[in-house]
C-alpha cells in the first residue's frame, strides 16, 4: 500500500475518453493516476498501481464493476473501491454497496466530488493499515472532540479496533462501520459544529442487545433525518453518495435523536460468534 502522501488512484473504464478526462482531473488535485481499459487486465493493473482508491466503471465488456470488486479487494485489501455509473437505479446502487463497494460515484460528478472521495479514501486506507491486527477486547468506546478537530485516520482506527473485537462480521468491522463513521463524523464536523472550537461532537460504539451500535452526535442544530433520507432516496443521485444515503443502504437500523443532534446506525449480530477477531 502507498506510504507516501500522494494518493495513488487506479481507474478501470473501457471508455478511453472518460478515462483521459478523469486522469487529467485527478492529476490536477495531486494524484498519481493509473488507468486500464480492459477488465482482463484489471488485476494486473491493480498489482502495479498499489492504489489507495480504485474507480471502476459499472458497465464494461467482459466483467462488470461489481464482478471486479472481490478480486481487486484480494489484491489490495486496504484500497477503497468505488463504482462509477450513469445509472441511478436505487436497487443497483444498493447491490453495488452490498457487493463490497465503499461508495458509488454517480454521473454527473464534479471535481469537488472527486476531491472529497480522495480525502476520505486516504483516511480510510490509513485507518485500516493502522488498526490491522490490533483488535481489542473492549465492547464500547466513547470519543469526544472540539468542533475544530477534523476527523483523522487514528479516530477511525480506534473505532475499527473495538468493532473488530466486539462484532463477528468482518465486513461490518472493516468496511461498513469505518465508512459510516468517517462520513458521519465529517458531517458533524462540517455541518454540526461548523469548525467552532467552542462546541463539540463525538461518537460512541457499543454492543446493545446483541447489536453493534455506532452513534455520532454533535451540539449543532438538529434536523429531521428521516425526511432528509426520504428526499435523498427519491431524488436522482449525482456525485458520491452522502453519509445518510450510505447509512440507509449499509446499516440494519438507522435512528435519529435531538438534544444532542445524533444519528445511530446498528448492525444485528450474526448467528455465530466463532469468527470474531480477538486480540
C-alpha positions as CSV (number, residue, x, y, z in Angstrom):
1,X,0.0,0.0,0.0
2,X,1.0,3.6,-0.7
3,X,3.2,5.0,2.1
4,X,3.6,8.5,0.5
5,X,1.3,11.4,0.9
6,X,0.5,11.5,-2.8
7,X,-2.7,9.5,-3.4
8,X,-2.5,6.6,-5.9
9,X,-5.7,6.1,-7.9
10,X,-6.5,3.3,-10.4
11,X,-9.2,3.9,-13.0
12,X,-10.8,0.9,-14.7
13,X,-13.1,2.1,-17.5
14,X,-13.4,0.8,-21.1
15,X,-14.1,4.3,-22.4
16,X,-10.6,5.9,-23.1
17,X,-12.1,9.4,-23.5
18,X,-13.7,9.2,-20.0
19,X,-10.5,7.8,-18.5
20,X,-8.4,10.6,-20.0
21,X,-10.7,13.2,-18.5
22,X,-10.6,11.6,-15.1
23,X,-6.8,11.2,-15.3
24,X,-6.4,14.9,-16.0
25,X,-8.8,15.9,-13.2
26,X,-7.1,13.7,-10.6
27,X,-3.6,14.8,-11.6
28,X,-4.8,18.4,-11.0
29,X,-5.6,17.6,-7.4
30,X,-2.2,15.9,-6.9
31,X,-2.8,12.2,-7.5
32,X,-0.6,9.6,-9.2
33,X,-3.1,8.0,-11.6
34,X,-3.1,4.7,-13.4
35,X,-5.7,3.7,-15.9
36,X,-6.8,0.4,-17.6
37,X,-9.5,0.0,-20.3
38,X,-9.7,-3.9,-20.3
39,X,-11.3,-5.9,-17.5
40,X,-9.0,-8.8,-18.5
41,X,-6.0,-6.8,-17.3
42,X,-7.7,-5.3,-14.2
43,X,-5.9,-7.5,-11.6
44,X,-2.5,-6.9,-13.2
45,X,-3.1,-3.1,-13.2
46,X,-4.1,-3.2,-9.5
47,X,-0.9,-5.1,-8.6
48,X,1.2,-2.5,-10.4
49,X,-0.7,0.6,-9.1
50,X,-0.8,-0.4,-5.4
51,X,-3.8,2.0,-5.2
52,X,-5.4,3.9,-2.3
53,X,-8.5,4.4,-4.4
54,X,-9.9,2.3,-7.3
55,X,-12.6,3.8,-9.5
56,X,-14.4,1.1,-11.5
57,X,-17.0,1.7,-14.2
58,X,-20.2,-0.3,-13.6
59,X,-20.9,-1.5,-17.2
60,X,-17.9,-2.8,-19.2
61,X,-17.3,-5.7,-21.7
62,X,-16.1,-8.9,-20.1
63,X,-16.9,-8.2,-16.4
64,X,-19.0,-5.6,-14.7
65,X,-17.6,-3.3,-12.0
66,X,-19.5,-5.3,-9.4
67,X,-17.7,-8.5,-10.5
68,X,-14.3,-6.9,-10.2
69,X,-14.8,-5.8,-6.6
70,X,-13.8,-9.1,-5.0
71,X,-10.7,-9.9,-7.0
72,X,-9.4,-6.3,-6.6
73,X,-10.0,-6.4,-2.9
74,X,-8.0,-9.6,-2.6
75,X,-5.0,-7.8,-4.3
76,X,-5.4,-4.5,-2.5
77,X,-7.3,-5.1,0.8
78,X,-6.7,-1.6,2.1
79,X,-7.8,0.1,-1.1
80,X,-11.1,1.9,-1.2
81,X,-13.1,0.6,-4.2
82,X,-15.8,2.8,-5.7
83,X,-18.2,2.1,-8.6
84,X,-18.8,4.7,-11.3
85,X,-22.2,4.7,-13.0
86,X,-24.5,6.8,-15.1
87,X,-27.5,4.8,-13.9
88,X,-29.4,6.0,-10.8
89,X,-31.3,2.8,-10.1
90,X,-31.5,2.6,-6.3
91,X,-31.6,-1.2,-6.4
92,X,-28.4,-1.2,-8.5
93,X,-26.7,1.2,-6.1
94,X,-27.6,-0.9,-3.1
95,X,-26.4,-4.0,-4.9
96,X,-23.0,-2.3,-5.5
97,X,-22.6,-1.4,-1.9
98,X,-23.7,-4.8,-0.6
99,X,-21.2,-6.4,-3.0
100,X,-18.3,-4.6,-1.3
101,X,-18.1,-1.2,-2.9
102,X,-17.3,1.6,-0.5
103,X,-19.2,4.2,-2.4
104,X,-20.9,4.9,-5.8
105,X,-19.9,7.8,-7.9
106,X,-23.0,8.8,-9.9
107,X,-22.6,10.8,-13.2
108,X,-22.5,13.7,-13.5
109,X,-19.9,14.3,-10.8
110,X,-17.7,17.3,-10.1
111,X,-14.0,17.8,-9.2
112,X,-15.1,18.6,-5.7
113,X,-16.8,15.1,-5.5
114,X,-13.5,13.5,-6.6
115,X,-11.5,15.6,-4.1
116,X,-13.9,14.6,-1.2
117,X,-13.6,10.9,-2.3
118,X,-9.8,11.1,-2.4
119,X,-9.6,12.7,1.1
120,X,-12.0,10.1,2.5
121,X,-10.1,7.2,0.8
122,X,-6.8,8.3,2.2
123,X,-8.1,8.5,5.8
124,X,-9.9,5.1,5.5
125,X,-6.9,3.4,3.9
126,X,-4.7,4.8,6.7
127,X,-7.1,3.7,9.4
128,X,-7.3,0.2,8.1
129,X,-3.5,-0.1,8.0
130,X,-3.1,1.5,11.4
131,X,-5.6,-0.9,13.0
132,X,-4.5,-4.0,11.2
133,X,-4.2,-6.9,13.6
134,X,-4.9,-4.7,16.6
135,X,-8.4,-5.5,17.7
136,X,-9.2,-5.1,21.3
137,X,-11.4,-6.9,23.9
138,X,-13.4,-3.7,24.8
139,X,-17.0,-3.7,23.7
140,X,-17.6,0.0,23.9
141,X,-15.8,3.3,23.1
142,X,-16.5,6.9,23.7
143,X,-14.9,9.6,21.5
144,X,-15.4,13.4,22.1
145,X,-13.8,16.2,20.1
146,X,-13.8,20.0,20.0
147,X,-15.6,21.5,17.0
148,X,-12.4,22.4,15.2
149,X,-11.0,18.9,15.2
150,X,-11.1,17.4,11.7
151,X,-11.7,13.6,12.0
152,X,-8.5,11.7,11.4
153,X,-7.5,8.2,10.4
154,X,-6.5,7.5,14.0
155,X,-10.0,8.2,15.2
156,X,-11.5,5.7,12.8
157,X,-8.8,3.2,13.6
158,X,-9.8,3.2,17.3
159,X,-13.5,2.5,16.3
160,X,-12.4,-0.3,14.0
161,X,-10.3,-1.9,16.7
162,X,-13.2,-2.1,19.1
163,X,-15.6,-3.2,16.4
164,X,-13.3,-6.0,15.3
165,X,-13.3,-7.3,18.9
166,X,-17.0,-6.8,19.5
167,X,-18.5,-7.9,16.2
168,X,-18.5,-11.2,14.4
169,X,-18.8,-9.7,11.0
170,X,-15.6,-8.6,9.3
171,X,-17.5,-6.6,6.6
172,X,-19.1,-4.5,9.3
173,X,-15.9,-4.1,11.3
174,X,-13.6,-3.3,8.3
175,X,-15.8,-1.7,5.7
176,X,-19.4,-0.6,6.7
177,X,-18.6,0.8,10.2
178,X,-15.4,2.7,9.3
179,X,-17.1,4.1,6.1
180,X,-20.2,5.4,8.0
181,X,-18.1,6.6,10.9
182,X,-15.9,8.7,8.6
183,X,-18.8,10.1,6.7
184,X,-21.0,10.9,9.7
185,X,-18.1,12.4,11.7
186,X,-17.3,14.6,8.7
187,X,-21.0,15.7,8.6
188,X,-20.9,16.5,12.3
189,X,-17.6,18.4,11.9
190,X,-18.7,20.3,8.7
191,X,-22.4,20.9,9.3
192,X,-23.0,20.3,13.0
193,X,-20.2,22.2,14.8
194,X,-19.1,24.1,11.7
195,X,-15.5,24.0,12.9
196,X,-16.4,26.0,16.0
197,X,-13.9,25.1,18.8
198,X,-16.4,26.2,21.4
199,X,-18.7,23.4,20.6
200,X,-18.3,19.6,20.5
201,X,-19.1,16.4,18.6
202,X,-18.2,12.8,19.0
203,X,-19.0,9.1,18.6
204,X,-19.8,6.1,20.7
205,X,-19.6,2.4,19.9
206,X,-21.2,-0.2,22.0
207,X,-23.0,-3.6,21.9
208,X,-26.6,-3.4,23.0
209,X,-29.0,-6.4,22.9
210,X,-26.6,-8.3,20.5
211,X,-26.4,-5.3,18.2
212,X,-23.4,-3.3,17.4
213,X,-24.4,0.4,17.6
214,X,-22.4,3.4,16.3
215,X,-23.8,6.8,17.5
216,X,-22.4,10.0,16.1
217,X,-23.6,13.3,17.8
218,X,-22.9,17.0,17.7
219,X,-24.1,20.0,19.6
220,X,-25.3,21.8,16.5
221,X,-28.8,22.4,15.3
222,X,-31.0,19.3,15.0
223,X,-32.7,18.3,11.7
224,X,-35.3,15.8,10.6
225,X,-33.1,13.0,9.5
226,X,-35.9,10.7,8.3
227,X,-37.3,13.3,6.0
228,X,-33.8,14.0,4.7
229,X,-33.2,10.4,3.9
230,X,-36.5,10.2,2.0
231,X,-35.6,13.3,0.0
232,X,-32.2,11.8,-0.9
233,X,-33.5,8.4,-1.9
234,X,-36.3,9.9,-4.0
235,X,-34.1,12.3,-5.9
236,X,-31.8,11.2,-8.8
237,X,-28.4,10.6,-7.3
238,X,-25.4,12.5,-8.5
239,X,-21.8,12.7,-7.3
240,X,-20.7,10.5,-4.5
241,X,-23.4,9.1,-2.1
242,X,-23.8,11.0,1.1
243,X,-23.4,9.6,4.6
244,X,-27.1,9.4,5.1
245,X,-27.6,7.6,1.8
246,X,-24.8,5.1,2.7
247,X,-26.4,4.6,6.2
248,X,-29.8,3.7,4.8
249,X,-28.1,1.2,2.5
250,X,-25.4,-0.4,4.7
251,X,-26.9,-0.4,8.2
252,X,-29.6,-2.7,9.6
253,X,-31.1,0.1,11.6
254,X,-30.9,3.9,11.5
255,X,-32.3,6.2,14.2
256,X,-32.2,9.9,14.8
257,X,-32.3,11.9,18.1
258,X,-32.3,15.5,19.2
259,X,-30.6,17.2,22.2
260,X,-28.0,16.5,21.2
261,X,-28.4,16.0,17.5
262,X,-27.4,12.4,16.8
263,X,-27.7,9.5,14.3
264,X,-27.3,5.9,15.4
265,X,-26.6,3.1,13.0
266,X,-26.8,-0.5,14.1
267,X,-26.0,-4.0,12.9
268,X,-27.6,-7.1,14.2
269,X,-25.2,-9.9,15.3
270,X,-24.7,-13.0,13.2
271,X,-25.9,-16.3,14.5
272,X,-22.4,-17.4,15.5
273,X,-19.5,-15.5,17.1
274,X,-16.9,-18.1,16.2
275,X,-15.4,-15.8,13.5
276,X,-14.6,-12.9,15.9
277,X,-11.2,-11.5,15.7
278,X,-9.6,-11.4,19.1
279,X,-6.5,-9.6,20.3
